[in-house]
């Protein structure tokens, strides 16, 4: 009887602690990693889209929907990345605090680069909340005259905004403020963690800048245009993309255009994520080296180190590939 009495007290305290625990739901692994750095062990952090899944068209499992419904705070990139997620957030977590990173004034958003080849119009400093620039009339040489079927809505700009580490640093402070408002007793912890994260990512960014300085001006292409934010931040630029989207195969016309582009621009490297069809890339790239780097962190353990590992992996992939 004494054992059962002790168990009842313990169970009651556990339930009370669980009920008061701040719960945060995030969409993708890089954002989970940033929040984990800021939150430390003070919150329960749930991931909606598994690391190995595509965020563009994922279907939530019941357990992920349940975690979303229990969230006090929901942090997601935005409709431009996960258009299917807006409805579930509104329906399952209507009273939670919602933070859409693409909608923050602190987020620097780049326009999509259009077509198979990227011209000089894609240069320039990233501008906060930059609007998508529709081309008037025709496209430059090397650009397709029409969008391929299945082209995503580009209204919010390029959604791969986490690949600019300056965005991640800005978000860390926004996240710290939001968590502090929901959990005032730990607000100082969140603030300190955000500052530590900012300092660490600044060091990482400086190291990547030095790493890539020796390959500036060397030409590479990407399988699909997911790395624009990373390129812009570190002063390098792809000359084109094989596919307009990772979910839509390129047309024969586009394949021919990129093949000509690769030959004419002396392309030395193809940067791609885990590929379902390496034969297609090889047909376009010929003997050019192919290197893999996934923009969402596939292959890394989920947790606070994933974001740093992701940035480093892209930098190392490009440096290694372009120098060979």
C-alpha positions as CSV (number, residue, x, y, z in Angstrom):
1,X,0.0,0.0,0.0
2,X,2.9,2.3,0.8
3,X,4.3,1.7,-2.7
4,X,1.1,2.5,-4.4
5,X,0.8,5.7,-2.3
6,X,4.3,6.8,-3.4
7,X,3.5,5.9,-7.0
8,X,0.3,7.9,-6.9
9,X,2.1,11.0,-5.6
10,X,4.9,10.6,-8.2
11,X,2.4,10.1,-11.0
12,X,0.5,13.2,-9.9
13,X,3.6,15.3,-9.8
14,X,4.7,14.0,-13.2
15,X,1.4,14.8,-14.8
16,X,1.5,18.3,-13.2
17,X,5.0,18.9,-14.6
18,X,4.0,17.6,-18.0
19,X,1.0,19.8,-18.1
20,X,3.1,22.9,-17.4
21,X,5.9,22.0,-19.8
22,X,6.2,24.5,-22.7
23,X,5.7,22.6,-26.0
24,X,7.1,23.8,-29.3
25,X,6.4,22.3,-32.7
26,X,8.6,23.1,-35.7
27,X,8.4,22.1,-39.3
28,X,11.9,21.0,-40.6
29,X,15.1,19.7,-39.1
30,X,17.2,22.9,-39.6
31,X,14.6,25.0,-37.7
32,X,14.4,22.3,-35.0
33,X,18.2,22.6,-34.6
34,X,18.1,26.4,-34.2
35,X,15.2,26.2,-31.7
36,X,17.0,23.4,-29.8
37,X,20.0,25.7,-29.4
38,X,17.9,28.5,-28.0
39,X,15.5,26.5,-25.9
40,X,18.1,24.1,-24.4
41,X,16.3,21.6,-22.1
42,X,13.6,24.0,-21.0
43,X,10.9,23.0,-23.6
44,X,9.5,19.9,-25.3
45,X,10.5,20.2,-28.9
46,X,8.6,18.3,-31.6
47,X,9.5,17.9,-35.3
48,X,6.6,17.8,-37.8
49,X,8.5,16.7,-41.0
50,X,11.1,14.0,-40.5
51,X,14.6,14.7,-41.6
52,X,14.5,12.2,-44.5
53,X,11.1,13.5,-45.9
54,X,10.5,16.2,-48.5
55,X,8.8,19.2,-46.8
56,X,7.0,20.3,-50.0
57,X,4.4,17.5,-50.0
58,X,4.7,15.6,-46.8
59,X,1.6,13.9,-45.2
60,X,1.6,14.1,-41.4
61,X,1.3,10.9,-39.4
62,X,-1.2,10.9,-36.5
63,X,1.6,11.2,-33.9
64,X,2.9,14.4,-35.6
65,X,-0.6,15.8,-35.9
66,X,-1.1,15.1,-32.2
67,X,2.1,16.9,-31.3
68,X,1.1,19.9,-33.4
69,X,-2.2,20.0,-31.6
70,X,-0.5,20.2,-28.2
71,X,2.0,22.9,-29.1
72,X,2.1,26.2,-27.3
73,X,4.3,27.7,-30.0
74,X,4.5,26.7,-33.6
75,X,7.6,27.8,-35.7
76,X,7.6,27.1,-39.4
77,X,9.4,28.5,-42.5
78,X,6.1,29.3,-44.2
79,X,3.6,28.5,-47.0
80,X,6.3,28.9,-49.6
81,X,8.0,25.8,-48.4
82,X,5.2,23.7,-46.9
83,X,1.9,24.9,-48.5
84,X,0.1,22.0,-47.0
85,X,0.9,22.9,-43.5
86,X,-1.0,26.2,-43.1
87,X,-4.4,24.5,-42.7
88,X,-3.3,22.0,-40.1
89,X,-1.6,24.7,-38.0
90,X,-4.8,26.8,-38.0
91,X,-7.0,23.8,-37.3
92,X,-4.9,21.8,-34.9
93,X,-3.1,24.6,-33.0
94,X,-5.5,27.6,-33.2
95,X,-4.5,29.0,-29.8
96,X,-0.8,28.5,-30.1
97,X,1.6,31.3,-30.9
98,X,2.5,31.0,-34.6
99,X,5.8,32.2,-35.9
100,X,6.1,32.1,-39.8
101,X,9.8,32.8,-40.5
102,X,9.2,33.9,-44.1
103,X,6.8,36.5,-42.7
104,X,9.2,38.1,-40.3
105,X,10.7,41.5,-41.2
106,X,14.0,40.2,-40.0
107,X,14.2,37.6,-42.7
108,X,16.1,38.3,-45.8
109,X,14.3,36.7,-48.7
110,X,15.7,36.3,-52.2
111,X,13.6,36.1,-55.4
112,X,13.5,32.9,-57.3
113,X,16.0,32.5,-60.1
114,X,14.1,31.6,-63.3
115,X,15.0,29.2,-66.1
116,X,17.8,26.8,-66.7
117,X,20.6,29.3,-66.6
118,X,21.1,32.1,-64.1
119,X,22.1,35.4,-65.7
120,X,23.7,38.5,-64.2
121,X,20.3,39.7,-63.0
122,X,20.6,37.2,-60.1
123,X,23.4,39.1,-58.5
124,X,23.0,41.7,-55.8
125,X,22.8,42.0,-52.0
126,X,20.0,40.1,-50.4
127,X,17.1,42.5,-49.5
128,X,14.6,42.0,-46.7
129,X,11.2,40.9,-48.0
130,X,12.3,41.3,-51.7
131,X,9.4,40.7,-54.0
132,X,9.5,38.2,-56.8
133,X,10.6,39.9,-60.1
134,X,8.6,38.6,-63.0
135,X,10.4,38.8,-66.3
136,X,8.8,40.9,-68.9
137,X,8.8,39.6,-72.5
138,X,11.3,36.9,-73.3
139,X,14.1,35.3,-71.2
140,X,17.8,35.7,-71.7
141,X,19.7,33.0,-73.7
142,X,19.7,29.8,-71.8
143,X,16.4,30.5,-70.2
144,X,13.2,28.6,-71.0
145,X,10.4,30.8,-72.3
146,X,7.8,29.1,-70.1
147,X,7.7,27.7,-66.6
148,X,7.6,23.9,-66.5
149,X,4.4,22.2,-65.5
150,X,4.2,21.8,-61.7
151,X,6.2,25.0,-61.0
152,X,5.7,26.1,-57.4
153,X,4.1,29.3,-56.4
154,X,7.0,31.8,-56.1
155,X,5.0,34.7,-54.5
156,X,6.9,34.6,-51.2
157,X,10.3,34.3,-52.9
158,X,12.9,31.5,-52.4
159,X,11.8,29.6,-49.2
160,X,15.2,28.0,-48.5
161,X,15.9,31.0,-46.2
162,X,17.6,28.9,-43.4
163,X,20.6,28.5,-45.7
164,X,21.6,32.1,-45.0
165,X,23.1,32.0,-41.5
166,X,22.4,35.6,-40.9
167,X,18.7,34.7,-41.1
168,X,19.3,32.0,-38.5
169,X,21.0,34.4,-36.2
170,X,18.1,36.9,-36.5
171,X,15.6,34.1,-35.8
172,X,17.4,33.0,-32.7
173,X,16.6,36.3,-31.0
174,X,13.0,36.3,-32.2
175,X,12.6,32.8,-30.9
176,X,14.2,33.7,-27.6
177,X,11.8,36.6,-27.1
178,X,8.8,34.4,-28.0
179,X,9.8,31.6,-25.6
180,X,10.6,34.2,-22.9
181,X,7.1,35.6,-23.2
182,X,5.5,32.2,-22.9
183,X,7.9,31.1,-20.2
184,X,9.1,34.2,-18.3
185,X,11.0,32.3,-15.6
186,X,13.5,31.0,-18.2
187,X,13.6,34.1,-20.4
188,X,17.2,34.9,-19.3
189,X,18.3,31.4,-20.3
190,X,16.7,31.8,-23.8
191,X,18.4,35.2,-24.3
192,X,21.8,33.8,-23.2
193,X,21.4,30.8,-25.5
194,X,20.5,33.0,-28.5
195,X,23.6,35.1,-28.0
196,X,25.8,32.0,-27.7
197,X,24.2,30.6,-30.9
198,X,24.8,33.9,-32.7
199,X,28.4,33.9,-31.7
200,X,28.9,30.3,-32.8
201,X,27.3,30.7,-36.2
202,X,29.3,33.9,-36.8
203,X,32.5,31.9,-36.3
204,X,31.2,29.1,-38.6
205,X,30.2,31.6,-41.2
206,X,33.7,33.2,-41.1
207,X,35.3,29.8,-41.5
208,X,33.1,28.9,-44.5
209,X,33.9,32.3,-46.1
210,X,37.6,31.6,-45.9
211,X,37.0,28.0,-47.2
212,X,35.1,29.2,-50.3
213,X,37.3,32.2,-51.0
214,X,39.7,30.1,-53.1
215,X,36.9,28.8,-55.4
216,X,35.1,32.1,-56.2
217,X,34.6,32.5,-59.9
218,X,34.6,28.8,-60.6
219,X,31.5,27.5,-62.3
220,X,29.0,24.9,-60.9
221,X,25.4,23.9,-61.4
222,X,22.8,22.6,-59.0
223,X,20.3,19.8,-59.5
224,X,17.5,22.2,-58.4
225,X,17.7,25.8,-57.1
226,X,17.8,25.2,-53.4
227,X,21.1,26.8,-52.4
228,X,20.7,30.4,-53.6
229,X,20.6,31.8,-50.0
230,X,23.9,30.0,-49.2
231,X,25.5,31.1,-52.4
232,X,24.5,34.7,-51.9
233,X,25.8,34.9,-48.4
234,X,29.2,33.4,-49.2
235,X,29.8,35.2,-52.5
236,X,29.6,32.3,-55.0
237,X,26.9,31.6,-57.5
238,X,25.7,28.6,-59.5
239,X,25.3,29.2,-63.3
240,X,22.2,27.1,-63.7
241,X,19.9,24.3,-62.4
242,X,19.1,21.0,-64.0
243,X,15.5,21.0,-62.6
244,X,13.2,23.7,-61.6
245,X,12.0,21.7,-58.6
246,X,13.1,18.6,-56.8
247,X,9.5,17.3,-57.3
248,X,9.3,17.9,-61.1
249,X,11.6,16.2,-63.6
250,X,13.2,18.5,-66.2
251,X,11.9,18.6,-69.7
252,X,14.1,17.4,-72.6
253,X,14.4,21.0,-73.7
254,X,15.7,22.0,-70.3
255,X,18.2,19.1,-70.2
256,X,19.6,20.2,-73.6
257,X,19.9,23.8,-72.4
258,X,21.8,22.8,-69.2
259,X,24.0,20.4,-71.1
260,X,25.1,23.3,-73.4
261,X,25.4,25.6,-70.4
262,X,27.7,23.2,-68.6
263,X,30.0,22.9,-71.7
264,X,30.0,26.6,-72.5
265,X,30.6,27.8,-68.9
266,X,33.3,25.2,-68.1
267,X,31.3,23.8,-65.2
268,X,33.4,21.9,-62.8
269,X,30.9,20.5,-60.4
270,X,27.2,19.6,-59.9
271,X,25.8,20.2,-56.4
272,X,22.8,18.0,-55.6
273,X,20.9,16.4,-52.7
274,X,20.4,12.7,-52.4
275,X,19.4,11.8,-56.0
276,X,16.7,9.4,-57.1
277,X,18.1,9.5,-60.7
278,X,21.8,10.0,-60.9
279,X,21.7,8.8,-64.4
280,X,19.8,11.9,-65.4
281,X,22.4,14.2,-63.7
282,X,25.2,12.2,-65.4
283,X,23.5,12.6,-68.8
284,X,23.5,16.4,-68.3
285,X,26.9,16.8,-66.6
286,X,28.9,14.3,-68.6
287,X,32.2,13.7,-66.8
288,X,31.7,16.7,-64.4
289,X,32.0,15.6,-60.7
290,X,28.7,15.2,-58.8
291,X,28.7,16.0,-55.0
292,X,25.8,15.6,-52.6
293,X,24.7,18.1,-50.0
294,X,21.1,18.0,-48.7
295,X,19.5,21.4,-47.9
296,X,17.4,20.1,-45.0
297,X,20.2,18.1,-43.2
298,X,19.4,14.6,-44.3
299,X,22.1,12.3,-43.0
300,X,22.8,14.2,-39.8
301,X,21.4,13.4,-36.3
302,X,18.5,15.5,-35.3
303,X,19.5,18.0,-32.6
304,X,21.3,21.2,-31.8
305,X,24.4,20.4,-33.9
306,X,22.5,19.7,-37.1
307,X,22.3,23.3,-38.4
308,X,26.1,23.9,-38.0
309,X,26.8,20.5,-39.6
310,X,24.5,21.4,-42.5
311,X,26.2,24.7,-43.3
312,X,29.7,23.1,-43.0
313,X,28.7,20.2,-45.3
314,X,27.6,22.5,-48.1
315,X,30.8,24.5,-47.8
316,X,33.0,21.5,-47.8
317,X,31.1,19.8,-50.7
318,X,31.6,22.9,-52.9
319,X,35.2,23.5,-51.9
320,X,36.2,19.9,-52.5
321,X,34.3,19.5,-55.8
322,X,35.4,22.8,-57.3
323,X,39.0,22.3,-56.5
324,X,39.3,18.9,-58.2
